[in-house]
Amino acid sequence: MAEKIIDPWGSALVEDYEKIVKDFGLEVFDSKLLPDPNKIMRRSVVFAARDLKQIANAIKNKKKFYVLSGIMPTGERIHFGNKMVVENIRYFQEHGAETYILVADLEAAAARGVSLEESRKRALDFHIPAFIALGLDPKKTFFYFQSENIKVTHLASETSKKVTANEFKSVYGSLEPGRIYSAFTQVGDILYPQLKERMPGIIPVGIDQDPHIRLTRDIVRRTKQKYNFFAPSSIYHKYTPSLDGGLKMSKSKPESCIELPEDPKQVSKKLMRAKTGGRDTVEEQKKLGGEPEKCMIFELYKQHLIEDDKELDKIYKDCKAGKLLCGEDKKHACELMAKFMKKLTKDIESARKKVNKLKFVK
Amino acid sequence: MAEKIIDPWGSALVEDYEKIVKDFGLEVFDSKLLPDPNKIMRRSVVFAARDLKQIANAIKNKKKFYVLSGIMPTGERIHFGNKMVVENIRYFQEHGAETYILVADLEAAAARGVSLEESRKRALDFHIPAFIALGLDPKKTFFYFQSENIKVTHLASETSKKVTANEFKSVYGSLEPGRIYSAFTQVGDILYPQLKERMPGIIPVGIDQDPHIRLTRDIVRRTKQKYNFFAPSSIYHKYTPSLDGGLKMSKSKPESCIELPEDPKQVSKKLMRAKTGGRDTVEEQKKLGGEPEKCMIFELYKQHLIEDDKELDKIYKDCKAGKLLCGEDKKHACELMAKFMKKLTKDIESARKKVNKLKFVK
């Protein structure tokens, strides 16, 4: 339920995410650990972490560390989750991280039947440009295709022997061979940058990716004698909720899901029907004020559309005070979204021209 | 028990191997399908097969087919099982097969902790020369290292999604992640030659390797639409029994196990203590004749030391008639074994010089 998962501006964690933190043994994310946290860090959209201190220390002491993430080159568009990952990658990149972006073409082939050639084409044509458009600095980034990185395979093969069936099942809840094969490939990806030089690394992910982090951290302990890798750190962002108030946008409900990029007119229609924290009548709302904590539009501001905290705060207060009504506010959101989508489309176009200069590693 | 597993010269399958054929759903190997069968084929040491007809047809109609096997570059020596595999590879090589030998260095690293560099060194220094010394024609063979063959990884990753946990368990009896990872790498190896051109292939193996063949054959059916691979054919050789009469030589009983190459004097000592089919007393043996069916020395003749069927037959008959006694026979075996070991050592030495001319593929 939306009431549970959308935390008020600046407030503590709400129930669902609190439960995740507890069940998964995560740390509550503390933005004060990091210098100049980005907006999703400051606003508790990034809500949990593992071993964040070793990254904070690396930043503070100007020690080497890395940030790594993957691109799944299926589909013609990306989603808000990818946008948050890039925002976090960018943050660490700007704070000195060696940056790795892998294209999960093996995974795309195995899970979705997309050929390696097709994945390569899509990644170069859209996904990598989209990441650059969202803020990734390509000059400071090493890219690779899983299908070309034999060292990832070496790590996957070797580390698969370090985990029993029961242990794997307790992390993933499944022993399907395809799942197992993919999981160890991801372990290989996460540790690959340390083959050249061991250093802390941070993996910004959605909470559904935590099993890979847990598995990798277990494996690091078990290969200590040979590799002495740093266990990967991680941070977790909340989902962007579905416009109807559900936990997570999903393509299966296209009317409540916004993809990137998407036609601004089409998005406006969806926004105008979004669930808000408005009262039953205008009169009531003027009297009692709105409930931004329950509002999908406010959540989009907070996660994606408004950079400036003061601007966000003003909206929050005006809504609470009954001064800002939903109709007007939705119009505002449509304008911001249209601006964002237009800029994104244009930036993807420009980024495409940089693709031939990317640094690929193996 | 030795009585069960050693079939009399030329006889039908004995109980243990019959059970394997039945339980695994194998064909009984029929040497008449193949032109000029080699000695272990003629003598029912090769006892079972899958889909041998498609290979027989390829030979008959001079169609393309391949033979593939792997080298596990652990240890300083090989064993009689490897020798039988090479004998069969050589047979198919001489009958037109495109030949692939892979070095299972990923497997060696994962299962035994041997570094890739060490595996490479061992393979080039000993294992490949030993295969050449035993009859492999290096000029007609494509070699590769698992760790360098990304296409094998692609197949492994993709095919891992085609099998459920339950199905895997029913074939391997285990869902250990390391086992799963290795199994799909082997599926990748077995199918790799068909990526270039689809054609039948034969994998000569010991019976313990059959799960890989079964898994690969299942996967071939499930990837028909995309790849339309031929299901791999296979042939299975019996174990070389332990000199004390056990099912299989094992390094854990060094006094009953002969490795290749091994010092002739040391081997002679072991042979002199081998279990034979001799009677309790010389008088009795002269009267009743020996029992070559129960004799480890005779099994070594049959599997390894005597090429000529007439020569083998004479020994069989002389033993049965009580004319050939165990002491004399063991001396003969020691001579043949010494000759074999000396030649092998010399041939490995010469083969080492050919290693720089091998054809490696990726």
Chai-1 contact restraints between the chains, C-beta under 6 A:
chainA,res_idxA,chainB,res_idxB,connection_type,confidence,min_distance_angstrom,max_distance_angstrom,comment,restraint_id
A,L106,B,S157,contact,1.0,0.0,6.0,A-B,restraint_1
A,A109,B,E158,contact,1.0,0.0,6.0,A-B,restraint_2
A,A110,B,S157,contact,1.0,0.0,6.0,A-B,restraint_3
A,A110,B,E158,contact,1.0,0.0,6.0,A-B,restraint_4
A,A110,B,K161,contact,1.0,0.0,6.0,A-B,restraint_5
A,S147,B,H154,contact,1.0,0.0,6.0,A-B,restraint_6
A,I150,B,I150,contact,1.0,0.0,6.0,A-B,restraint_7
A,T153,B,T153,contact,1.0,0.0,6.0,A-B,restraint_8
A,H154,B,S147,contact,1.0,0.0,6.0,A-B,restraint_9
A,S157,B,L106,contact,1.0,0.0,6.0,A-B,restraint_10
A,S157,B,A110,contact,1.0,0.0,6.0,A-B,restraint_11
A,S157,B,Y181,contact,1.0,0.0,6.0,A-B,restraint_12
A,E158,B,A109,contact,1.0,0.0,6.0,A-B,restraint_13
A,E158,B,A110,contact,1.0,0.0,6.0,A-B,restraint_14
A,S160,B,P177,contact,1.0,0.0,6.0,A-B,restraint_15
A,S160,B,G178,contact,1.0,0.0,6.0,A-B,restraint_16
A,S160,B,Y181,contact,1.0,0.0,6.0,A-B,restraint_17
A,K161,B,A110,contact,1.0,0.0,6.0,A-B,restraint_18
A,K161,B,G178,contact,1.0,0.0,6.0,A-B,restraint_19
A,V163,B,P177,contact,1.0,0.0,6.0,A-B,restraint_20
A,A165,B,L175,contact,1.0,0.0,6.0,A-B,restraint_21
A,A165,B,E176,contact,1.0,0.0,6.0,A-B,restraint_22
A,F168,B,P177,contact,1.0,0.0,6.0,A-B,restraint_23
A,L175,B,A165,contact,1.0,0.0,6.0,A-B,restraint_24
A,L175,B,L175,contact,1.0,0.0,6.0,A-B,restraint_25
A,E176,B,A165,contact,1.0,0.0,6.0,A-B,restraint_26
A,P177,B,S160,contact,1.0,0.0,6.0,A-B,restraint_27
A,P177,B,V163,contact,1.0,0.0,6.0,A-B,restraint_28
A,P177,B,F168,contact,1.0,0.0,6.0,A-B,restraint_29
A,P177,B,I180,contact,1.0,0.0,6.0,A-B,restraint_30
A,G178,B,S160,contact,1.0,0.0,6.0,A-B,restraint_31
A,G178,B,K161,contact,1.0,0.0,6.0,A-B,restraint_32
A,I180,B,P177,contact,1.0,0.0,6.0,A-B,restraint_33
A,I180,B,I180,contact,1.0,0.0,6.0,A-B,restraint_34
A,Y181,B,S157,contact,1.0,0.0,6.0,A-B,restraint_35
A,Y181,B,S160,contact,1.0,0.0,6.0,A-B,restraint_36
A,F184,B,Y181,contact,1.0,0.0,6.0,A-B,restraint_37
